[in-house]
Each structure stands twice: as structure tokens, then as C-alpha cells.
């Protein structure tokens, strides 16, 4: 059996143990008639990468799976909470090939569901060992993710005409350092704390905790860069989201777009910027923007950058016990940059 086959098998086993815990926490104090509303977001099956990372990190340090299930469930609920909010903000109608929560039930209901999710995060923490520490990590992470979301909105080049703060504060220029600040907060931090919480539950020492943090952080950056690539060049059926969504939303917080703008010259650069500032962006505009990106080497340089961060993540695993779970974490970094969805 290959490492990939072994990993797929263990992920399946983790999810079999994890799903009942997620359901238990999400449905606490929820009217039976409304359970289907609350369950929808989590039931549109995702990769469950964050709780899997927590369990693998914990297991790499010799822990028993049952002791990490509640904080792992909290991580998945936190992730999905951020997705519900993100989809409302971006008016995204598709996620994982299915209607987003707001697209299925309406924005008012989706906002109510997001409150249920935010409460469930801390209920999961309360069922965990080291509950106070884990609650504080969850709270801090939620605040930082919100700050990353604000940055992502401010990187948009047009739109939201009735939101005066955004109009006044929007970034006219977005640099790579701005991009990395945003993705560190919005994406990488959640990967980082998933690994960190696994270590905390396993009573890891500070060297091991730092190695897990650094592994998770760099893995998260690699994962987000791959997401940026898939947003422009992915296949919608595989990716599960509309291709070119970042262009449609006029986002400069995409490393492929930033790299292309850095490389494109004169007329081509101006054409791209004109598209990004249009009040309405059509499918034809998206295609033209992608054609312009293809003139540059942005796709290649973005993939090489994702490889660099994946390798940085893997180096930290040398500081952890060398066992099969370590190998699985190593493989997760390869998966993050080679996936098609």
C-alpha cells in the first residue's frame, strides 16, 4: 500500500470518528426543525484538512485519537463559519460544486446560521482538555481571520459603492507583502493552529509546538497559493467553484493576478486594470483577463512559490518523531500543491 493510499484510509477513519462529534456540537440547543439548515454547510463534504491535521499532529506525538476529536471538530466548525461569512461577502453562489449556504437559504438565514456556528466553536472547546487555552486560541484566530477578511475586501479594485469605509480605505496598490499579510491571517493561521492544537492536546514540548506551528503556517500559505492558481486555471467541475471568481470580484489579493500585473507591460497591463475596475465584469471580460495572464509567467511562478512553502513546511517535520503519522503530514504538503480541487 502506498503512503497516499494509507493516508486516504486514515483520513476516512478520522472522519468516521469526527462526523458524529461535529453533528453533536452543531445541533446542541437547535430546534429539530432547523437542524437541516445548520447541517447544510458542514454536510457539503469538504476535505476536512484542518481537523485531519490536528489529529495527525496529535498522533505523530503518540496521542490517542479520541482525546483530540472535540477540538478537531471545533476547527472544522470554525473553518466552515468563516466560509459562510466569506460566501456572503463575496456573493459566491457555488462552493464544492453545491450552492453556498446563502444561495440555498438566503442571506438572512445564512447570517443566523453563522451565529450558530460561532457559538458551536466554543462549545467544542468546552468539551476539550485544556479548554481555556483552546478557547483563547479559537477567539484570537477568529479575530485575526476577520482582519484578514477586511484586508481581502480592501484589496478589491471596484464595487461595493454603497459601503463608504471601503470606498475611502480601499488599497489602490497591493504589494506582495500586503498579500502575504492577508493570506497569513485569512488562511495560514487556521492551518497553523490546527497543528498547534494537536500538539497541545498531546502535551508536546515547546520545540515540537513551534515545529508544528511553522509546518502548519507554511502549509497554509502553499495551500492558498494553489487555491489562487485554481481560481484562475482550474476546472470548475473539479474545483467546485466558479473559475475566475477573483477576477469577477476585482480582487488583487491573488498571487497569480499580482504576479501578472508585475510582469505585464503598457497596453496589456492597462487592459487588465480596466477590466478589474469595471462596474460589471462579464464572462467575456474574465476570459480576456485570463488570456492576458497567460501572456505572463504568473502561473509558473505561483506554482514554484507554492512548492517553496510546501518544502519549508516539510523541513519542520524533522523536529518531530519519525513515524507513519509524520510521513502522512509530509504527504499532506505534497497534496496541498498538487490537488485539483
KOLPA-829450 format. One line per field, with one value per residue (C-alpha): chain; x, y, z. Coordinates in Angstrom, 3 decimals. Each point is the difference from the previous one (the first is absolute). Layout:
N
kette: (A	...)
X: (X	...)
Y: (Y	...)
Z: (Z	...)
***
This chain:
341
kette: (A	A	A	A	A	A	A	A	A	A	A	A	A	A	A	A	A	A	A	A	A	A	A	A	A	A	A	A	A	A	A	A	A	A	A	A	A	A	A	A	A	A	A	A	A	A	A	A	A	A	A	A	A	A	A	A	A	A	A	A	A	A	A	A	A	A	A	A	A	A	A	A	A	A	A	A	A	A	A	A	A	A	A	A	A	A	A	A	A	A	A	A	A	A	A	A	A	A	A	A	A	A	A	A	A	A	A	A	A	A	A	A	A	A	A	A	A	A	A	A	A	A	A	A	A	A	A	A	A	A	A	A	A	A	A	A	A	A	A	A	A	A	A	A	A	A	A	A	A	A	A	A	A	A	A	A	A	A	A	A	A	A	A	A	A	A	A	A	A	A	A	A	A	A	A	A	A	A	A	A	A	A	A	A	A	A	A	A	A	A	A	A	A	A	A	A	A	A	A	A	A	A	A	A	A	A	A	A	A	A	A	A	A	A	A	A	A	A	A	A	A	A	A	A	A	A	A	A	A	A	A	A	A	A	A	A	A	A	A	A	A	A	A	A	A	A	A	A	A	A	A	A	A	A	A	A	A	A	A	A	A	A	A	A	A	A	A	A	A	A	A	A	A	A	A	A	A	A	A	A	A	A	A	A	A	A	A	A	A	A	A	A	A	A	A	A	A	A	A	A	A	A	A	A	A	A	A	A	A	A	A	A	A	A	A	A	A	A	A	A	A	A	A	A	A	A	A	A	A	A	A	A	A	A	A	A	A	A	A	A	A)
X: (0.000	1.364	0.259	-2.842	-2.261	0.866	-0.722	-3.354	-0.911	0.947	-1.786	-3.134	0.334	0.568	-3.101	-2.116	0.896	-0.189	-3.404	-2.157	1.905	-0.532	-3.727	-0.286	1.569	-1.774	-3.448	0.223	-2.990	-1.226	-3.686	-0.479	-1.800	3.040	2.725	0.034	0.834	2.921	1.259	0.000	3.324	1.912	-1.716	1.251	3.041	3.297	3.541	-0.105	3.694	0.121	-1.393	1.999	3.157	-0.869	-0.482	3.143	2.101	-1.379	0.579	3.550	0.749	-1.555	-3.512	-3.220	-2.507	-2.994	1.680	0.349	-3.407	-1.844	2.622	0.341	-3.777	0.297	2.629	-2.259	-2.953	2.190	1.158	-3.565	-1.147	2.576	-1.223	-3.652	1.038	2.493	-2.611	-2.465	2.657	1.106	-3.504	1.399	-2.743	2.037	2.284	1.162	-2.294	-3.130	-1.989	1.544	-2.015	-1.314	-0.765	-2.079	-1.807	0.444	2.377	-2.143	-0.119	3.717	0.849	-2.030	1.732	3.391	-0.946	-0.773	3.413	1.844	-1.605	0.711	3.732	0.199	-2.283	2.544	2.794	-1.956	-0.096	3.796	2.924	1.876	-3.366	1.016	3.148	-1.829	-2.855	2.511	1.703	-3.403	-0.977	3.310	-0.157	-3.541	1.011	3.097	-1.947	-2.506	2.892	1.288	-3.483	-0.101	3.358	-1.266	-3.017	2.194	2.184	-3.004	0.406	-3.645	-3.544	-1.780	-0.975	-2.364	2.667	1.723	2.803	1.128	-0.190	2.195	2.473	0.371	3.607	0.802	3.239	0.453	3.540	1.185	0.590	-3.663	-1.068	2.022	-1.378	-3.543	0.427	1.964	-3.029	-2.830	1.327	3.377	-0.842	-2.757	2.392	2.557	-2.331	-1.342	3.495	0.699	-3.183	0.940	3.327	-1.610	-2.375	3.000	1.914	2.756	3.069	0.658	2.381	-2.647	-2.772	2.099	0.803	-3.725	-0.883	2.598	-1.053	-3.658	0.704	2.115	-2.426	-2.826	1.838	0.781	-3.669	-1.251	2.383	-1.291	-3.558	0.944	1.288	-3.142	-2.220	1.480	0.981	-1.999	-2.804	-3.314	-1.288	3.104	0.582	-3.650	-0.022	-0.493	3.280	1.188	-1.933	2.898	-0.053	-3.788	0.372	2.849	2.357	3.668	0.466	0.932	3.696	-0.570	-1.661	2.708	2.774	-1.644	-0.415	3.633	1.078	-2.498	1.025	-1.726	-3.203	-0.451	0.365	-2.407	-2.551	0.150	-0.402	-2.941	-1.776	0.661	-1.592	-3.173	-3.334	-1.117	2.393	-1.362	1.119	1.626	1.981	1.142	1.189	1.877	1.631	1.108	1.405	2.033	1.269	1.069	2.309	2.021	1.763	-2.245	-1.402	3.460	1.448	-3.019	0.363	3.733	-0.825	-2.514	2.685	2.409	-2.461	-0.909	3.699	0.404	-2.928	1.529	3.375	-1.665	-1.094	3.635	-0.431	-2.862	0.018	0.636	-3.006	-2.801	-1.963	3.005	0.028	-3.702	0.679	2.825	-2.420	-2.637	2.416	0.363	-3.786	-0.521	1.854	-0.916	-3.771	-2.537	-2.773)
Y: (0.000	3.443	2.912	1.708	-3.059	-0.301	3.703	-0.263	-2.927	1.787	3.191	-2.079	-1.497	3.431	1.370	-2.943	0.872	3.749	0.340	-1.065	2.459	2.859	-0.878	-0.185	3.425	1.752	-1.231	0.841	2.230	0.066	-0.616	-3.289	1.825	2.204	-2.667	-0.434	3.709	-0.234	-3.298	1.099	1.867	-2.775	-2.761	1.336	-2.204	1.817	-1.293	0.281	0.907	2.039	-2.604	-2.695	2.069	0.284	-3.763	-0.851	2.487	-1.467	-3.580	0.794	0.793	-3.229	1.200	-2.027	1.310	0.257	2.703	2.443	-0.466	2.897	2.677	-1.477	0.355	3.606	0.687	-1.311	2.003	3.124	-0.542	-0.418	3.019	2.081	-1.482	0.918	3.597	0.107	-1.232	2.679	2.726	-1.192	-0.858	-3.453	-2.344	-3.210	-1.817	-3.593	-0.218	0.697	3.175	2.007	0.315	3.469	-1.003	-2.935	1.616	3.767	2.453	0.611	-3.718	-0.416	2.807	-1.742	-3.295	1.715	0.979	-3.661	-0.969	2.673	-1.251	-3.648	0.759	0.793	-2.869	-2.292	1.682	-0.491	-3.766	-0.085	-0.474	3.295	1.643	3.484	0.008	-1.364	2.526	2.836	-1.327	-0.244	3.545	1.512	-1.869	1.175	3.622	-0.314	-1.784	2.885	2.447	-2.046	0.050	3.810	0.237	-2.257	2.283	3.120	-1.545	-0.008	2.605	0.970	-0.737	0.325	3.562	0.383	-0.960	3.288	-1.336	-2.345	2.794	2.253	-2.645	-2.349	-0.833	1.558	-1.985	-3.474	-1.254	-3.531	0.815	1.087	-3.260	-2.101	1.940	-0.690	-3.733	-0.498	1.287	-1.339	-3.478	-1.008	0.726	-2.616	-2.642	1.133	-0.318	-3.361	-1.450	1.963	-1.253	-3.570	0.572	1.620	-2.947	-2.361	1.989	0.809	1.969	3.535	-1.149	-2.388	2.624	2.513	-2.601	-0.758	3.706	0.626	-3.100	1.057	3.625	-0.831	-2.718	2.544	2.479	-2.757	-1.061	3.557	0.602	-3.200	1.258	3.244	-2.028	-2.144	3.091	1.119	-3.263	-2.776	-2.103	1.035	-3.587	-1.015	3.255	0.336	3.802	2.354	0.555	3.603	0.986	2.162	1.895	0.406	1.326	2.288	-1.452	0.903	-2.460	-2.832	-0.722	-0.954	3.361	1.883	-1.822	0.614	3.731	0.194	-1.585	1.387	3.228	3.046	-0.825	-3.511	1.185	2.872	-2.332	-2.297	2.886	1.370	-3.362	-0.099	3.433	-0.645	0.415	-3.350	-2.715	-2.417	-3.526	1.499	2.392	-2.891	-1.929	3.050	0.520	-3.655	0.296	3.006	-1.925	-2.792	2.437	0.182	-2.736	0.649	-3.535	-1.598	2.397	-0.492	-3.784	0.245	2.230	-2.539	-2.698	2.154	0.378	-3.705	-0.885	2.477	-1.703	-3.456	1.034	0.597	-3.632	-1.014	1.342	-2.424	-3.777	-1.889	-2.287	-0.729	3.076	2.174	-1.512	0.815	3.642	0.022	-1.281	2.592	2.726	-1.710	-0.345	3.715	1.069	-2.848	-0.124	1.043	0.944)
Z: (0.000	-0.958	2.467	-1.891	0.342	3.703	0.520	-1.798	2.231	3.219	-1.093	-0.567	3.501	1.549	-1.718	1.134	3.596	-0.559	-1.709	2.993	2.208	-2.467	-0.208	3.790	0.519	-2.877	1.004	3.712	0.926	-3.636	-0.726	-1.869	-2.797	-0.603	0.209	-3.777	-0.385	2.416	-1.426	-3.634	-0.035	1.739	-2.024	-3.336	0.444	0.075	0.321	3.822	-0.194	3.187	2.425	-1.791	0.563	3.705	0.323	-1.998	2.006	3.215	-1.164	-1.158	3.648	1.290	0.912	-0.170	-2.562	2.390	2.111	-2.911	-1.675	1.654	-0.740	-3.518	-0.437	1.208	-2.666	-2.780	1.308	0.203	-3.577	-1.234	1.993	-1.900	-3.303	0.660	0.700	-2.888	-2.488	1.119	-0.323	-3.459	-1.255	-0.858	-1.190	-0.279	2.403	-0.422	-3.008	2.078	0.754	2.837	3.212	-0.848	-3.613	1.264	2.938	-0.465	1.675	3.101	0.837	-0.800	2.435	2.723	-0.766	0.325	3.579	0.777	-1.361	1.982	3.233	-0.869	-0.328	3.717	0.972	-1.667	1.979	3.249	-0.656	-0.423	2.324	0.413	-0.758	1.170	-2.149	-3.045	0.423	0.050	-3.139	-1.740	1.058	-1.098	-3.312	-0.761	0.555	-2.186	-2.769	0.055	-0.402	-2.950	-1.530	0.311	-1.777	-2.789	-0.469	-0.004	-2.726	-2.373	-2.734	-0.473	1.115	3.385	-0.956	2.972	2.570	0.762	2.216	-2.781	-2.585	2.144	1.241	-2.983	-1.040	-3.375	-0.128	1.504	0.555	0.655	3.670	0.239	-1.630	2.446	2.960	-1.218	-0.725	3.233	1.905	-2.140	-0.865	1.437	3.638	0.087	-1.375	2.582	2.993	-1.252	0.355	3.186	1.704	-0.932	1.755	3.056	0.435	-0.196	2.668	-2.500	1.074	-1.266	-2.756	-1.340	0.275	-1.955	-2.653	-0.365	-0.160	-2.715	-1.915	0.090	-0.901	-3.062	-1.061	0.199	-2.226	-2.542	0.087	-0.593	-2.903	-1.617	0.596	-1.793	-2.951	-0.102	0.135	-3.333	-1.692	1.688	-1.439	1.526	0.325	1.962	1.900	1.012	-0.332	-2.919	-1.843	-0.076	3.145	1.210	-3.292	0.194	3.551	-1.196	2.600	0.059	2.872	-2.352	-0.570	-3.665	-0.687	1.908	-1.867	-3.373	0.689	1.020	-3.293	-2.530	-1.724	-1.519	-1.915	1.382	3.595	-0.593	-1.615	3.021	2.457	-1.994	0.321	3.754	0.441	-2.026	1.847	-1.478	-1.165	-2.618	-0.873	-3.096	2.224	2.190	-3.057	-1.297	3.410	0.130	-3.548	1.169	3.034	-2.368	-1.794	3.215	1.972	3.050	0.116	-0.019	2.588	2.299	-0.147	0.752	2.969	1.319	-0.297	1.977	2.886	-0.083	0.318	2.882	1.716	-0.453	1.482	3.372	0.170	0.604	3.552	0.718	0.647	-3.228	-0.339	-2.468	1.109	-0.750	-3.507	-0.363	0.938	-2.544	-2.643	0.953	-1.147	-3.375	-0.271	0.766	-3.157	-2.366	0.625	-2.629	2.435)
***
